[in-house]
Structure formats: structure tokens, C-alpha cells
Amino acid sequence: MTVLVGSLNPGKVQPVRDVFAVLFPELEVSGAAVPSGVRDQPVGVGETRRGAVNRARRAARLPGATWGVGLEGGVRVERGRGWLFGVVAAARVGDGLLLTARTAELPVPEAALPRVLAGEELGGVMDGLLGTHDLKRGAGTVGALTGGLVTRPAVWAQALALALAPALHPGFYPSVHAARTNVR
């Protein structure tokens, strides 16, 4: 029984592994390259959620999957300011349960926002601004800008744990379970 994460990025696979090791220790977790179906840097809550759900559903359709998990980082813009956030989606194979949650938000540096809105991925922009390399595969922008107090993997793990609450306590979430669709 396997949880497939719709990414090969260790900064996304490891937090999923950490959460499932506690909540469902019998499941193995590994990454899989699946397309998000959205821009490399999604803008807005809707596009970011769509990317996470697409990744989760596509991973869940792969052979051997019992869960598919998608993690998608996005930028939300309001009144000329940007906020970095993420959406986690978890699709359970067999019964079609789809669970989602959002992460906390971090203000996007003002120097980065125009470049992100022009189509660049925030991780690459931040690598240039900070003089780092492949920030998105490690502590992430959030780790760099919080002095390591909050890391990208920690943010993903928290959101995934929150998303999985209805799977752990189905009696408390009857409408979530009634709204299931077929994942396969």
C-alpha cells in the first residue's frame, strides 16, 4: 500500500512521508512525476488549488497507489501585494475521498512580485535575490525569510495533517464523506 506524492521534490515528499508515518504507518510514501495542469507558478487560490487537486488525482491513478497527494505553492495577489501560500490535496483511492487544506501565508517580497506576475517561479526569483541555489527543494522561501523558524516542509506537513482530519474522524465530517467522487 503506497502513498504517491505528485512530485519528486524532496521538500514535498519528505513532509508527506513524515505525516503518513505518524497517522498511517503501514503505508509507504514515494514521489511520482505528474503534471499539475497549471502554470509553474500558479497565481490565485483557484489555480493553486486546481494544481494540487490535479497532482493528487493523477498520482492516485498510478499503479499501486492507495492515496495520491498533491502539494502546490501559489501566490495570492490583493491590492498590489502578494502572499505566498500552498494548497495540499489528498485523494484516497477506492472511495474517491478528496481532502484539501491551505497553508499559512507569507508576504512576498516587493522586489519579487513583479517578476512572479510576469511568469517567473518564485523559488528561482528568490534564489537570485538571496544568492541561494534551488531554495524550493529545501527550506524554501518561507525558511529563508523567517530565519529558518518556519520551513517549507514544516508548512506542508501542517497543512497535510489538517487536510487528513476528516479521514481520521469520518463521523465528525459526514458531508465530506458523502461528497466523494471516483478517483480512478
N, C-alpha and C positions, 0 to 999 in steps of 0.2 A: 504494500500500500504506500503510495507516494504522493507527496505534495509537490506540484510543479509550479515554480515561480516563473512568470513570463518575462524573464530577464536572466542574463548571465553575469550581471554586475554583482560582484561580491558584497557591495554596500547595500544591495537589496536582498540577495539570497540569505545572507547570514542573519539578519533580524527575523526573517520568516522562520529560519531553522531554530533560532532561539525561542520564539514564541511557541511553535508547534512542539518543541522538545518538552516544554512545561505542560501545555494543555492537552496534547495528543502524542505522547512519547512513542507510541507504536508506529508512527508514520515517519518515513524518510523524506527529506526535503532536498530537492535539487533544482537547478536553474534550467531553463529552456529558452532558446531564441525564438520569440514570437513577435510579430509586428503589433504595434499599438493602434495603427489605423488613424493616428492623429499626427500633427507636426512634431518634430523632435523636441521643440519647446512649446508645449501647449499653453495657450493663454485663455484664462477664464475657467470657472468652476466646471461648466458643462463639458468643455473639450477635455479637461484633465480627467474628469470622472469617466468620460467615454473611453479614453485611453486605458485607464485602469481596468474597466469592465471588459474591454476587448482583450486585453492581455490575460485576464483571469479566465475568461471563457475559452480563448484559444489554447491556453495551457491545459485547461480541464479536458479538452478534446483529444489530447495526446495519449497514446497508448500507456496504460498503467497508472494514469492519474486517478486519485481519489478526491483531490482538491486542486483547483487552479487558483493561483494568487497573482494579482496584478498590482503593481505599485507605479504610480505616475506622478511625477513632480510637475507642478504648474506655477504660473504667475497670474495673480488676480490683480487687475488694474481698476482703480477707482479715483476719480478726481485728480488724475495725473500722477498718482503714486502707485507703486507696485508692492505686492506681498507674495513671497514665496510660500508655497504650501504643497501638500501632496494628497492624493486620494489612494486608498487601499481598497481593493475589491477581492473577495474570496468566493469562488464558485465551487459548490460541492457537487461532485458527480453522482448521478443516480437519482437524486430527488430535486435537482435544479435550484437548490437554495443559493441565493446570491446576496452577499452581505457587503456593505461598504461603510467606510468612515473617512473623515478628513483629519489631517494633521493640524497641529498648531501652525501659525503663520509667523513669518519673519519679514520685516520691511526689506525690500530690495534696495540696494544702494542706488542713489540717484544717478550716478555715472553709468550704471549697468542697464538701467531700464530702457533707454532709447535703443540700445543695441539688441536687447531681447525683443522689443517690439518690432524691430527690423528683421527678425527671424533667427538671430543667433541663440544658441543654447546657453542658459545662464551659467552652467558649470565652466564652459570654455571662456566666457566673458570674465568670470571671477578668477580663473587661472591667470588670465592676462593682467587683471588689476592687482592681484595678490602676489604674482610671481610664483605660483604653485603649478603643479602638473597633475592632471587627472583628479582633481578635487572631488568630482562626483562619484568616484569609486571608493572613497574613504569617508572622512568626517563630513564632507560636503560643505556647501556654502554656510549652512547653519553652524557647523562645527567651527569653521574659520572665523565667523563673525561673532560667535559667543565665547571665544577663547577656549573652546573645547568643552564648555559646560554642558552644551546640548549638541549631540552629534546626529548626523543624518540617519545612521542605523537605529539610534535610540528613538528618534521621532517615528520612523517606520514601525518599529516594534510596538510602540504605544498605540498607534492607530490600528494596527492589525489586531492587537488584543481587544481593543474596543469594538472593532467590527465583528469579532467572533463571539461576543457575549450572547447573541441570540442562539448560536449553535450550542453553547454550553447550557443555556437555560431556556429551552424552547417553550416551556409553559408560560413564561413571562412575556413571550413575543408571538402570540398566536397569529396575528395578522401578517407578520414577516414570513412565517412558515406557510400560510395559506396562499401567499402570492408567488410561490415558486413556479419556475418555468423549466423546461427541459434544457439542460446544459449540452448534452450530446447532440 
